[in-house]
């Protein structure tokens, strides 16, 4: 990966991390996503399943919905999706249907990750669409944000039980 591409990826992943921090502030699992076309951010969002009472309201789905509306097209070709956590099976399916050109994610998700970890859905040769994938961009701050979020939740539950 060229230095220019690495710096670009880090810049946009930082924006996705800011979205993830917003999720944490409102009690959602801290995952953020940013969709970029050329040099323009066309959508950004964070997880909202709790607030929206919607199991499909993952950051990636939120971004795809926003971008589809703003672009007036469900196909989002020639875009790059930046997400702070490896997408799940549902999100990978939506990403494929949207024809995203490139996926960049920060931290692997060993239990539900559907790109490289638990499943390798994008590597299946039967898919109608291929995309480039890069992983590990700003992995440490993304992983720390998620671990800190769940640590705080566990600590709060312990405090609740002991009071």
Phi and psi in radians as a Rosetta constraint file:
Dihedral C 1 N 2 CA 2 C 2 CIRCULARHARMONIC -1.238 0.35
Dihedral N 2 CA 2 C 2 N 3 CIRCULARHARMONIC 2.738 0.35
Dihedral C 2 N 3 CA 3 C 3 CIRCULARHARMONIC -1.055 0.35
Dihedral N 3 CA 3 C 3 N 4 CIRCULARHARMONIC -0.667 0.35
Dihedral C 3 N 4 CA 4 C 4 CIRCULARHARMONIC -1.106 0.35
Dihedral N 4 CA 4 C 4 N 5 CIRCULARHARMONIC -0.771 0.35
Dihedral C 4 N 5 CA 5 C 5 CIRCULARHARMONIC -1.180 0.35
Dihedral N 5 CA 5 C 5 N 6 CIRCULARHARMONIC -0.706 0.35
Dihedral C 5 N 6 CA 6 C 6 CIRCULARHARMONIC -1.052 0.35
Dihedral N 6 CA 6 C 6 N 7 CIRCULARHARMONIC -0.793 0.35
Dihedral C 6 N 7 CA 7 C 7 CIRCULARHARMONIC -1.133 0.35
Dihedral N 7 CA 7 C 7 N 8 CIRCULARHARMONIC -0.693 0.35
Dihedral C 7 N 8 CA 8 C 8 CIRCULARHARMONIC -1.087 0.35
Dihedral N 8 CA 8 C 8 N 9 CIRCULARHARMONIC -0.822 0.35
Dihedral C 8 N 9 CA 9 C 9 CIRCULARHARMONIC -1.057 0.35
Dihedral N 9 CA 9 C 9 N 10 CIRCULARHARMONIC -0.733 0.35
Dihedral C 9 N 10 CA 10 C 10 CIRCULARHARMONIC -1.140 0.35
Dihedral N 10 CA 10 C 10 N 11 CIRCULARHARMONIC -0.675 0.35
Dihedral C 10 N 11 CA 11 C 11 CIRCULARHARMONIC -1.073 0.35
Dihedral N 11 CA 11 C 11 N 12 CIRCULARHARMONIC -0.871 0.35
Dihedral C 11 N 12 CA 12 C 12 CIRCULARHARMONIC -1.266 0.35
Dihedral N 12 CA 12 C 12 N 13 CIRCULARHARMONIC -0.565 0.35
Dihedral C 12 N 13 CA 13 C 13 CIRCULARHARMONIC -1.165 0.35
Dihedral N 13 CA 13 C 13 N 14 CIRCULARHARMONIC -0.571 0.35
Dihedral C 13 N 14 CA 14 C 14 CIRCULARHARMONIC -1.071 0.35
Dihedral N 14 CA 14 C 14 N 15 CIRCULARHARMONIC -0.671 0.35
Dihedral C 14 N 15 CA 15 C 15 CIRCULARHARMONIC -1.132 0.35
Dihedral N 15 CA 15 C 15 N 16 CIRCULARHARMONIC -0.677 0.35
Dihedral C 15 N 16 CA 16 C 16 CIRCULARHARMONIC -1.145 0.35
Dihedral N 16 CA 16 C 16 N 17 CIRCULARHARMONIC -0.658 0.35
Dihedral C 16 N 17 CA 17 C 17 CIRCULARHARMONIC -1.113 0.35
Dihedral N 17 CA 17 C 17 N 18 CIRCULARHARMONIC -0.644 0.35
Dihedral C 17 N 18 CA 18 C 18 CIRCULARHARMONIC -1.095 0.35
Dihedral N 18 CA 18 C 18 N 19 CIRCULARHARMONIC -0.672 0.35
Dihedral C 18 N 19 CA 19 C 19 CIRCULARHARMONIC -1.126 0.35
Dihedral N 19 CA 19 C 19 N 20 CIRCULARHARMONIC -0.729 0.35
Dihedral C 19 N 20 CA 20 C 20 CIRCULARHARMONIC -1.077 0.35
Dihedral N 20 CA 20 C 20 N 21 CIRCULARHARMONIC -0.678 0.35
Dihedral C 20 N 21 CA 21 C 21 CIRCULARHARMONIC -1.115 0.35
Dihedral N 21 CA 21 C 21 N 22 CIRCULARHARMONIC -0.643 0.35
Dihedral C 21 N 22 CA 22 C 22 CIRCULARHARMONIC -1.102 0.35
Dihedral N 22 CA 22 C 22 N 23 CIRCULARHARMONIC -0.691 0.35
Dihedral C 22 N 23 CA 23 C 23 CIRCULARHARMONIC -1.042 0.35
Dihedral N 23 CA 23 C 23 N 24 CIRCULARHARMONIC -0.835 0.35
Dihedral C 23 N 24 CA 24 C 24 CIRCULARHARMONIC -1.042 0.35
Dihedral N 24 CA 24 C 24 N 25 CIRCULARHARMONIC -0.684 0.35
Dihedral C 24 N 25 CA 25 C 25 CIRCULARHARMONIC -1.090 0.35
Dihedral N 25 CA 25 C 25 N 26 CIRCULARHARMONIC -0.486 0.35
Dihedral C 25 N 26 CA 26 C 26 CIRCULARHARMONIC -1.813 0.35
Dihedral N 26 CA 26 C 26 N 27 CIRCULARHARMONIC 0.231 0.35
Dihedral C 26 N 27 CA 27 C 27 CIRCULARHARMONIC 1.480 0.35
Dihedral N 27 CA 27 C 27 N 28 CIRCULARHARMONIC 0.201 0.35
Dihedral C 27 N 28 CA 28 C 28 CIRCULARHARMONIC -1.627 0.35
Dihedral N 28 CA 28 C 28 N 29 CIRCULARHARMONIC 2.700 0.35
Dihedral C 28 N 29 CA 29 C 29 CIRCULARHARMONIC -1.013 0.35
Dihedral N 29 CA 29 C 29 N 30 CIRCULARHARMONIC 2.217 0.35
Dihedral C 29 N 30 CA 30 C 30 CIRCULARHARMONIC -1.306 0.35
Dihedral N 30 CA 30 C 30 N 31 CIRCULARHARMONIC 1.450 0.35
Dihedral C 30 N 31 CA 31 C 31 CIRCULARHARMONIC -2.185 0.35
Dihedral N 31 CA 31 C 31 N 32 CIRCULARHARMONIC 2.290 0.35
Dihedral C 31 N 32 CA 32 C 32 CIRCULARHARMONIC -2.206 0.35
Dihedral N 32 CA 32 C 32 N 33 CIRCULARHARMONIC 2.731 0.35
Dihedral C 32 N 33 CA 33 C 33 CIRCULARHARMONIC -2.516 0.35
Dihedral N 33 CA 33 C 33 N 34 CIRCULARHARMONIC 2.590 0.35
Dihedral C 33 N 34 CA 34 C 34 CIRCULARHARMONIC -2.402 0.35
Dihedral N 34 CA 34 C 34 N 35 CIRCULARHARMONIC 2.358 0.35
Dihedral C 34 N 35 CA 35 C 35 CIRCULARHARMONIC -1.973 0.35
Dihedral N 35 CA 35 C 35 N 36 CIRCULARHARMONIC 2.231 0.35
Dihedral C 35 N 36 CA 36 C 36 CIRCULARHARMONIC -2.115 0.35
Dihedral N 36 CA 36 C 36 N 37 CIRCULARHARMONIC 2.385 0.35
Dihedral C 36 N 37 CA 37 C 37 CIRCULARHARMONIC -2.190 0.35
Dihedral N 37 CA 37 C 37 N 38 CIRCULARHARMONIC 2.103 0.35
Dihedral C 37 N 38 CA 38 C 38 CIRCULARHARMONIC 1.130 0.35
Dihedral N 38 CA 38 C 38 N 39 CIRCULARHARMONIC -2.102 0.35
Dihedral C 38 N 39 CA 39 C 39 CIRCULARHARMONIC -1.959 0.35
Dihedral N 39 CA 39 C 39 N 40 CIRCULARHARMONIC 0.347 0.35
Dihedral C 39 N 40 CA 40 C 40 CIRCULARHARMONIC -2.036 0.35
Dihedral N 40 CA 40 C 40 N 41 CIRCULARHARMONIC 2.274 0.35
Dihedral C 40 N 41 CA 41 C 41 CIRCULARHARMONIC -1.324 0.35
Dihedral N 41 CA 41 C 41 N 42 CIRCULARHARMONIC 2.071 0.35
Dihedral C 41 N 42 CA 42 C 42 CIRCULARHARMONIC -1.766 0.35
Dihedral N 42 CA 42 C 42 N 43 CIRCULARHARMONIC -0.219 0.35
Dihedral C 42 N 43 CA 43 C 43 CIRCULARHARMONIC -2.875 0.35
Dihedral N 43 CA 43 C 43 N 44 CIRCULARHARMONIC 2.597 0.35
Dihedral C 43 N 44 CA 44 C 44 CIRCULARHARMONIC -2.592 0.35
Dihedral N 44 CA 44 C 44 N 45 CIRCULARHARMONIC 2.533 0.35
Dihedral C 44 N 45 CA 45 C 45 CIRCULARHARMONIC -2.859 0.35
Dihedral N 45 CA 45 C 45 N 46 CIRCULARHARMONIC 2.987 0.35
Dihedral C 45 N 46 CA 46 C 46 CIRCULARHARMONIC -2.372 0.35
Dihedral N 46 CA 46 C 46 N 47 CIRCULARHARMONIC 2.952 0.35
Dihedral C 46 N 47 CA 47 C 47 CIRCULARHARMONIC -0.955 0.35
Dihedral N 47 CA 47 C 47 N 48 CIRCULARHARMONIC 2.427 0.35
Dihedral C 47 N 48 CA 48 C 48 CIRCULARHARMONIC -2.503 0.35
Dihedral N 48 CA 48 C 48 N 49 CIRCULARHARMONIC 0.395 0.35
Dihedral C 48 N 49 CA 49 C 49 CIRCULARHARMONIC -1.035 0.35
Dihedral N 49 CA 49 C 49 N 50 CIRCULARHARMONIC -0.656 0.35
Dihedral C 49 N 50 CA 50 C 50 CIRCULARHARMONIC -1.216 0.35
Dihedral N 50 CA 50 C 50 N 51 CIRCULARHARMONIC -0.901 0.35
Dihedral C 50 N 51 CA 51 C 51 CIRCULARHARMONIC -1.113 0.35
Dihedral N 51 CA 51 C 51 N 52 CIRCULARHARMONIC -0.625 0.35
Dihedral C 51 N 52 CA 52 C 52 CIRCULARHARMONIC -1.686 0.35
Dihedral N 52 CA 52 C 52 N 53 CIRCULARHARMONIC -0.002 0.35
Dihedral C 52 N 53 CA 53 C 53 CIRCULARHARMONIC 0.890 0.35
Dihedral N 53 CA 53 C 53 N 54 CIRCULARHARMONIC 0.817 0.35
Dihedral C 53 N 54 CA 54 C 54 CIRCULARHARMONIC -2.474 0.35
Dihedral N 54 CA 54 C 54 N 55 CIRCULARHARMONIC 1.917 0.35
Dihedral C 54 N 55 CA 55 C 55 CIRCULARHARMONIC -1.130 0.35
Dihedral N 55 CA 55 C 55 N 56 CIRCULARHARMONIC -0.249 0.35
Dihedral C 55 N 56 CA 56 C 56 CIRCULARHARMONIC -1.627 0.35
Dihedral N 56 CA 56 C 56 N 57 CIRCULARHARMONIC 0.036 0.35
Dihedral C 56 N 57 CA 57 C 57 CIRCULARHARMONIC -1.462 0.35
Dihedral N 57 CA 57 C 57 N 58 CIRCULARHARMONIC 0.768 0.35
Dihedral C 57 N 58 CA 58 C 58 CIRCULARHARMONIC -1.225 0.35
Dihedral N 58 CA 58 C 58 N 59 CIRCULARHARMONIC 2.775 0.35
Dihedral C 58 N 59 CA 59 C 59 CIRCULARHARMONIC -0.949 0.35
Dihedral N 59 CA 59 C 59 N 60 CIRCULARHARMONIC -0.758 0.35
Dihedral C 59 N 60 CA 60 C 60 CIRCULARHARMONIC -1.104 0.35
Dihedral N 60 CA 60 C 60 N 61 CIRCULARHARMONIC -0.759 0.35
Dihedral C 60 N 61 CA 61 C 61 CIRCULARHARMONIC -1.148 0.35
Dihedral N 61 CA 61 C 61 N 62 CIRCULARHARMONIC -0.726 0.35
Dihedral C 61 N 62 CA 62 C 62 CIRCULARHARMONIC -1.024 0.35
Dihedral N 62 CA 62 C 62 N 63 CIRCULARHARMONIC -0.774 0.35
Dihedral C 62 N 63 CA 63 C 63 CIRCULARHARMONIC -1.130 0.35
Dihedral N 63 CA 63 C 63 N 64 CIRCULARHARMONIC -0.766 0.35
Dihedral C 63 N 64 CA 64 C 64 CIRCULARHARMONIC -1.107 0.35
Dihedral N 64 CA 64 C 64 N 65 CIRCULARHARMONIC -0.690 0.35
Dihedral C 64 N 65 CA 65 C 65 CIRCULARHARMONIC -1.107 0.35
Dihedral N 65 CA 65 C 65 N 66 CIRCULARHARMONIC -0.825 0.35
Dihedral C 65 N 66 CA 66 C 66 CIRCULARHARMONIC -1.036 0.35
Dihedral N 66 CA 66 C 66 N 67 CIRCULARHARMONIC -0.847 0.35
Dihedral C 66 N 67 CA 67 C 67 CIRCULARHARMONIC -1.147 0.35
Dihedral N 67 CA 67 C 67 N 68 CIRCULARHARMONIC -0.708 0.35
Dihedral C 67 N 68 CA 68 C 68 CIRCULARHARMONIC -1.025 0.35
Dihedral N 68 CA 68 C 68 N 69 CIRCULARHARMONIC -0.730 0.35
Dihedral C 68 N 69 CA 69 C 69 CIRCULARHARMONIC -1.176 0.35
Dihedral N 69 CA 69 C 69 N 70 CIRCULARHARMONIC -0.823 0.35
Dihedral C 69 N 70 CA 70 C 70 CIRCULARHARMONIC -1.202 0.35
Dihedral N 70 CA 70 C 70 N 71 CIRCULARHARMONIC -0.553 0.35
Dihedral C 70 N 71 CA 71 C 71 CIRCULARHARMONIC -1.598 0.35
Dihedral N 71 CA 71 C 71 N 72 CIRCULARHARMONIC -0.164 0.35
Dihedral C 71 N 72 CA 72 C 72 CIRCULARHARMONIC 0.951 0.35
Dihedral N 72 CA 72 C 72 N 73 CIRCULARHARMONIC 0.739 0.35
Dihedral C 72 N 73 CA 73 C 73 CIRCULARHARMONIC -2.829 0.35
Dihedral N 73 CA 73 C 73 N 74 CIRCULARHARMONIC 2.306 0.35
Dihedral C 73 N 74 CA 74 C 74 CIRCULARHARMONIC -1.382 0.35
Dihedral N 74 CA 74 C 74 N 75 CIRCULARHARMONIC -0.280 0.35
Dihedral C 74 N 75 CA 75 C 75 CIRCULARHARMONIC -1.572 0.35
Dihedral N 75 CA 75 C 75 N 76 CIRCULARHARMONIC 2.150 0.35
Dihedral C 75 N 76 CA 76 C 76 CIRCULARHARMONIC -2.045 0.35
Dihedral N 76 CA 76 C 76 N 77 CIRCULARHARMONIC 0.955 0.35
Dihedral C 76 N 77 CA 77 C 77 CIRCULARHARMONIC -1.081 0.35
Dihedral N 77 CA 77 C 77 N 78 CIRCULARHARMONIC 2.746 0.35
Dihedral C 77 N 78 CA 78 C 78 CIRCULARHARMONIC 1.013 0.35
Dihedral N 78 CA 78 C 78 N 79 CIRCULARHARMONIC 0.632 0.35
Dihedral C 78 N 79 CA 79 C 79 CIRCULARHARMONIC -2.096 0.35
Dihedral N 79 CA 79 C 79 N 80 CIRCULARHARMONIC 2.826 0.35
Dihedral C 79 N 80 CA 80 C 80 CIRCULARHARMONIC -2.138 0.35
Dihedral N 80 CA 80 C 80 N 81 CIRCULARHARMONIC 2.241 0.35
Dihedral C 80 N 81 CA 81 C 81 CIRCULARHARMONIC -1.783 0.35
Dihedral N 81 CA 81 C 81 N 82 CIRCULARHARMONIC 2.167 0.35
Dihedral C 81 N 82 CA 82 C 82 CIRCULARHARMONIC -1.868 0.35
Dihedral N 82 CA 82 C 82 N 83 CIRCULARHARMONIC 2.215 0.35
Dihedral C 82 N 83 CA 83 C 83 CIRCULARHARMONIC -2.449 0.35
Dihedral N 83 CA 83 C 83 N 84 CIRCULARHARMONIC 2.498 0.35
Dihedral C 83 N 84 CA 84 C 84 CIRCULARHARMONIC -1.363 0.35
Dihedral N 84 CA 84 C 84 N 85 CIRCULARHARMONIC -0.268 0.35
Dihedral C 84 N 85 CA 85 C 85 CIRCULARHARMONIC -2.373 0.35
Dihedral N 85 CA 85 C 85 N 86 CIRCULARHARMONIC 2.498 0.35
Dihedral C 85 N 86 CA 86 C 86 CIRCULARHARMONIC -0.908 0.35
Dihedral N 86 CA 86 C 86 N 87 CIRCULARHARMONIC 2.249 0.35
Dihedral C 86 N 87 CA 87 C 87 CIRCULARHARMONIC -1.123 0.35
Dihedral N 87 CA 87 C 87 N 88 CIRCULARHARMONIC 2.634 0.35
Dihedral C 87 N 88 CA 88 C 88 CIRCULARHARMONIC -1.462 0.35
Dihedral N 88 CA 88 C 88 N 89 CIRCULARHARMONIC -3.139 0.35
Dihedral C 88 N 89 CA 89 C 89 CIRCULARHARMONIC -1.020 0.35
Dihedral N 89 CA 89 C 89 N 90 CIRCULARHARMONIC -0.826 0.35
Dihedral C 89 N 90 CA 90 C 90 CIRCULARHARMONIC -1.027 0.35
Dihedral N 90 CA 90 C 90 N 91 CIRCULARHARMONIC -0.811 0.35
Dihedral C 90 N 91 CA 91 C 91 CIRCULARHARMONIC -1.201 0.35
Dihedral N 91 CA 91 C 91 N 92 CIRCULARHARMONIC -0.664 0.35
Dihedral C 91 N 92 CA 92 C 92 CIRCULARHARMONIC -1.064 0.35
Dihedral N 92 CA 92 C 92 N 93 CIRCULARHARMONIC -0.728 0.35
Dihedral C 92 N 93 CA 93 C 93 CIRCULARHARMONIC -1.033 0.35
Dihedral N 93 CA 93 C 93 N 94 CIRCULARHARMONIC -0.797 0.35
Dihedral C 93 N 94 CA 94 C 94 CIRCULARHARMONIC -1.148 0.35
Dihedral N 94 CA 94 C 94 N 95 CIRCULARHARMONIC -0.679 0.35
Dihedral C 94 N 95 CA 95 C 95 CIRCULARHARMONIC -1.093 0.35
Dihedral N 95 CA 95 C 95 N 96 CIRCULARHARMONIC -0.736 0.35
Dihedral C 95 N 96 CA 96 C 96 CIRCULARHARMONIC -1.102 0.35
Dihedral N 96 CA 96 C 96 N 97 CIRCULARHARMONIC -0.802 0.35
Dihedral C 96 N 97 CA 97 C 97 CIRCULARHARMONIC -1.123 0.35
Dihedral N 97 CA 97 C 97 N 98 CIRCULARHARMONIC -0.543 0.35
Dihedral C 97 N 98 CA 98 C 98 CIRCULARHARMONIC -1.356 0.35
Dihedral N 98 CA 98 C 98 N 99 CIRCULARHARMONIC -0.194 0.35
Dihedral C 98 N 99 CA 99 C 99 CIRCULARHARMONIC 1.121 0.35
Dihedral N 99 CA 99 C 99 N 100 CIRCULARHARMONIC 0.647 0.35
Dihedral C 99 N 100 CA 100 C 100 CIRCULARHARMONIC -0.988 0.35
Dihedral N 100 CA 100 C 100 N 101 CIRCULARHARMONIC 2.409 0.35
Dihedral C 100 N 101 CA 101 C 101 CIRCULARHARMONIC -1.424 0.35
Dihedral N 101 CA 101 C 101 N 102 CIRCULARHARMONIC -0.570 0.35
Dihedral C 101 N 102 CA 102 C 102 CIRCULARHARMONIC -2.607 0.35
Dihedral N 102 CA 102 C 102 N 103 CIRCULARHARMONIC 2.408 0.35
Dihedral C 102 N 103 CA 103 C 103 CIRCULARHARMONIC -2.054 0.35
Dihedral N 103 CA 103 C 103 N 104 CIRCULARHARMONIC 2.268 0.35
Dihedral C 103 N 104 CA 104 C 104 CIRCULARHARMONIC -2.200 0.35
Dihedral N 104 CA 104 C 104 N 105 CIRCULARHARMONIC 2.131 0.35
Dihedral C 104 N 105 CA 105 C 105 CIRCULARHARMONIC -2.209 0.35
Dihedral N 105 CA 105 C 105 N 106 CIRCULARHARMONIC 2.720 0.35
Dihedral C 105 N 106 CA 106 C 106 CIRCULARHARMONIC -1.509 0.35
Dihedral N 106 CA 106 C 106 N 107 CIRCULARHARMONIC -1.208 0.35
Dihedral C 106 N 107 CA 107 C 107 CIRCULARHARMONIC -1.874 0.35
Dihedral N 107 CA 107 C 107 N 108 CIRCULARHARMONIC 2.480 0.35
Dihedral C 107 N 108 CA 108 C 108 CIRCULARHARMONIC -1.240 0.35
Dihedral N 108 CA 108 C 108 N 109 CIRCULARHARMONIC 2.688 0.35
Dihedral C 108 N 109 CA 109 C 109 CIRCULARHARMONIC -2.146 0.35
Dihedral N 109 CA 109 C 109 N 110 CIRCULARHARMONIC 1.633 0.35
Dihedral C 109 N 110 CA 110 C 110 CIRCULARHARMONIC -1.077 0.35
Dihedral N 110 CA 110 C 110 N 111 CIRCULARHARMONIC -0.462 0.35
Dihedral C 110 N 111 CA 111 C 111 CIRCULARHARMONIC -1.540 0.35
Dihedral N 111 CA 111 C 111 N 112 CIRCULARHARMONIC -0.645 0.35
Dihedral C 111 N 112 CA 112 C 112 CIRCULARHARMONIC -2.236 0.35
Dihedral N 112 CA 112 C 112 N 113 CIRCULARHARMONIC -0.029 0.35
Dihedral C 112 N 113 CA 113 C 113 CIRCULARHARMONIC -1.066 0.35
Dihedral N 113 CA 113 C 113 N 114 CIRCULARHARMONIC 2.280 0.35
Dihedral C 113 N 114 CA 114 C 114 CIRCULARHARMONIC -1.975 0.35
Dihedral N 114 CA 114 C 114 N 115 CIRCULARHARMONIC 0.257 0.35
Dihedral C 114 N 115 CA 115 C 115 CIRCULARHARMONIC -1.833 0.35
Dihedral N 115 CA 115 C 115 N 116 CIRCULARHARMONIC -0.880 0.35
Dihedral C 115 N 116 CA 116 C 116 CIRCULARHARMONIC -2.331 0.35
Dihedral N 116 CA 116 C 116 N 117 CIRCULARHARMONIC -0.342 0.35
Dihedral C 116 N 117 CA 117 C 117 CIRCULARHARMONIC -1.634 0.35
Dihedral N 117 CA 117 C 117 N 118 CIRCULARHARMONIC -1.553 0.35
Dihedral C 117 N 118 CA 118 C 118 CIRCULARHARMONIC -1.232 0.35
Dihedral N 118 CA 118 C 118 N 119 CIRCULARHARMONIC -0.625 0.35
Dihedral C 118 N 119 CA 119 C 119 CIRCULARHARMONIC -2.359 0.35
Dihedral N 119 CA 119 C 119 N 120 CIRCULARHARMONIC 2.791 0.35
Dihedral C 119 N 120 CA 120 C 120 CIRCULARHARMONIC -2.198 0.35
Dihedral N 120 CA 120 C 120 N 121 CIRCULARHARMONIC 1.033 0.35
Dihedral C 120 N 121 CA 121 C 121 CIRCULARHARMONIC -1.119 0.35
Dihedral N 121 CA 121 C 121 N 122 CIRCULARHARMONIC -0.588 0.35
Dihedral C 121 N 122 CA 122 C 122 CIRCULARHARMONIC -1.312 0.35
Dihedral N 122 CA 122 C 122 N 123 CIRCULARHARMONIC -0.225 0.35
Dihedral C 122 N 123 CA 123 C 123 CIRCULARHARMONIC -1.550 0.35
Dihedral N 123 CA 123 C 123 N 124 CIRCULARHARMONIC -0.147 0.35
Dihedral C 123 N 124 CA 124 C 124 CIRCULARHARMONIC -1.190 0.35
Dihedral N 124 CA 124 C 124 N 125 CIRCULARHARMONIC 2.188 0.35
Dihedral C 124 N 125 CA 125 C 125 CIRCULARHARMONIC -1.227 0.35
Dihedral N 125 CA 125 C 125 N 126 CIRCULARHARMONIC -0.245 0.35
Dihedral C 125 N 126 CA 126 C 126 CIRCULARHARMONIC -1.391 0.35
Dihedral N 126 CA 126 C 126 N 127 CIRCULARHARMONIC -0.181 0.35
Dihedral C 126 N 127 CA 127 C 127 CIRCULARHARMONIC -1.163 0.35
Dihedral N 127 CA 127 C 127 N 128 CIRCULARHARMONIC 2.590 0.35
Dihedral C 127 N 128 CA 128 C 128 CIRCULARHARMONIC -1.420 0.35
Dihedral N 128 CA 128 C 128 N 129 CIRCULARHARMONIC -0.237 0.35
Dihedral C 128 N 129 CA 129 C 129 CIRCULARHARMONIC -2.333 0.35
Dihedral N 129 CA 129 C 129 N 130 CIRCULARHARMONIC 2.419 0.35
Dihedral C 129 N 130 CA 130 C 130 CIRCULARHARMONIC -2.029 0.35
Dihedral N 130 CA 130 C 130 N 131 CIRCULARHARMONIC 2.545 0.35
Dihedral C 130 N 131 CA 131 C 131 CIRCULARHARMONIC -2.475 0.35
Dihedral N 131 CA 131 C 131 N 132 CIRCULARHARMONIC 2.743 0.35
Dihedral C 131 N 132 CA 132 C 132 CIRCULARHARMONIC -1.390 0.35
Dihedral N 132 CA 132 C 132 N 133 CIRCULARHARMONIC 2.572 0.35
Dihedral C 132 N 133 CA 133 C 133 CIRCULARHARMONIC -2.320 0.35
Dihedral N 133 CA 133 C 133 N 134 CIRCULARHARMONIC 2.349 0.35
Dihedral C 133 N 134 CA 134 C 134 CIRCULARHARMONIC -2.251 0.35
Dihedral N 134 CA 134 C 134 N 135 CIRCULARHARMONIC 2.444 0.35
Dihedral C 134 N 135 CA 135 C 135 CIRCULARHARMONIC -2.282 0.35
Dihedral N 135 CA 135 C 135 N 136 CIRCULARHARMONIC 2.865 0.35
Dihedral C 135 N 136 CA 136 C 136 CIRCULARHARMONIC 1.453 0.35
Dihedral N 136 CA 136 C 136 N 137 CIRCULARHARMONIC 0.148 0.35
Dihedral C 136 N 137 CA 137 C 137 CIRCULARHARMONIC -1.336 0.35
Dihedral N 137 CA 137 C 137 N 138 CIRCULARHARMONIC 2.045 0.35
Dihedral C 137 N 138 CA 138 C 138 CIRCULARHARMONIC 0.965 0.35
Dihedral N 138 CA 138 C 138 N 139 CIRCULARHARMONIC 0.712 0.35
Dihedral C 138 N 139 CA 139 C 139 CIRCULARHARMONIC -1.062 0.35
Dihedral N 139 CA 139 C 139 N 140 CIRCULARHARMONIC -0.800 0.35
Dihedral C 139 N 140 CA 140 C 140 CIRCULARHARMONIC -1.043 0.35
Dihedral N 140 CA 140 C 140 N 141 CIRCULARHARMONIC -0.880 0.35
Dihedral C 140 N 141 CA 141 C 141 CIRCULARHARMONIC -1.150 0.35
Dihedral N 141 CA 141 C 141 N 142 CIRCULARHARMONIC -0.566 0.35
Dihedral C 141 N 142 CA 142 C 142 CIRCULARHARMONIC -1.167 0.35
Dihedral N 142 CA 142 C 142 N 143 CIRCULARHARMONIC -0.834 0.35
Dihedral C 142 N 143 CA 143 C 143 CIRCULARHARMONIC -1.079 0.35
Dihedral N 143 CA 143 C 143 N 144 CIRCULARHARMONIC -0.735 0.35
Dihedral C 143 N 144 CA 144 C 144 CIRCULARHARMONIC -1.095 0.35
Dihedral N 144 CA 144 C 144 N 145 CIRCULARHARMONIC -0.708 0.35
Dihedral C 144 N 145 CA 145 C 145 CIRCULARHARMONIC -1.073 0.35
Dihedral N 145 CA 145 C 145 N 146 CIRCULARHARMONIC -0.787 0.35
Dihedral C 145 N 146 CA 146 C 146 CIRCULARHARMONIC -1.185 0.35
Dihedral N 146 CA 146 C 146 N 147 CIRCULARHARMONIC -0.798 0.35
Dihedral C 146 N 147 CA 147 C 147 CIRCULARHARMONIC -1.099 0.35
Dihedral N 147 CA 147 C 147 N 148 CIRCULARHARMONIC -0.727 0.35
Dihedral C 147 N 148 CA 148 C 148 CIRCULARHARMONIC -1.088 0.35
Dihedral N 148 CA 148 C 148 N 149 CIRCULARHARMONIC -0.735 0.35
Dihedral C 148 N 149 CA 149 C 149 CIRCULARHARMONIC -1.021 0.35
Dihedral N 149 CA 149 C 149 N 150 CIRCULARHARMONIC -0.875 0.35
Dihedral C 149 N 150 CA 150 C 150 CIRCULARHARMONIC -1.256 0.35
Dihedral N 150 CA 150 C 150 N 151 CIRCULARHARMONIC -0.551 0.35
Dihedral C 150 N 151 CA 151 C 151 CIRCULARHARMONIC -1.079 0.35
Dihedral N 151 CA 151 C 151 N 152 CIRCULARHARMONIC -0.790 0.35
Dihedral C 151 N 152 CA 152 C 152 CIRCULARHARMONIC -1.090 0.35
Dihedral N 152 CA 152 C 152 N 153 CIRCULARHARMONIC -0.702 0.35
Dihedral C 152 N 153 CA 153 C 153 CIRCULARHARMONIC -1.127 0.35
Dihedral N 153 CA 153 C 153 N 154 CIRCULARHARMONIC -0.744 0.35
Dihedral C 153 N 154 CA 154 C 154 CIRCULARHARMONIC -1.121 0.35
Dihedral N 154 CA 154 C 154 N 155 CIRCULARHARMONIC -0.754 0.35
Dihedral C 154 N 155 CA 155 C 155 CIRCULARHARMONIC -1.095 0.35
Dihedral N 155 CA 155 C 155 N 156 CIRCULARHARMONIC -0.689 0.35
Dihedral C 155 N 156 CA 156 C 156 CIRCULARHARMONIC -1.133 0.35
Dihedral N 156 CA 156 C 156 N 157 CIRCULARHARMONIC -0.698 0.35
Dihedral C 156 N 157 CA 157 C 157 CIRCULARHARMONIC -1.147 0.35
Dihedral N 157 CA 157 C 157 N 158 CIRCULARHARMONIC -0.706 0.35
Dihedral C 157 N 158 CA 158 C 158 CIRCULARHARMONIC -1.096 0.35
Dihedral N 158 CA 158 C 158 N 159 CIRCULARHARMONIC -0.769 0.35
Dihedral C 158 N 159 CA 159 C 159 CIRCULARHARMONIC -1.116 0.35
Dihedral N 159 CA 159 C 159 N 160 CIRCULARHARMONIC -0.652 0.35
Dihedral C 159 N 160 CA 160 C 160 CIRCULARHARMONIC -1.137 0.35
Dihedral N 160 CA 160 C 160 N 161 CIRCULARHARMONIC -0.715 0.35
Dihedral C 160 N 161 CA 161 C 161 CIRCULARHARMONIC -1.191 0.35
Dihedral N 161 CA 161 C 161 N 162 CIRCULARHARMONIC -0.613 0.35
Dihedral C 161 N 162 CA 162 C 162 CIRCULARHARMONIC -1.454 0.35
Dihedral N 162 CA 162 C 162 N 163 CIRCULARHARMONIC -0.145 0.35
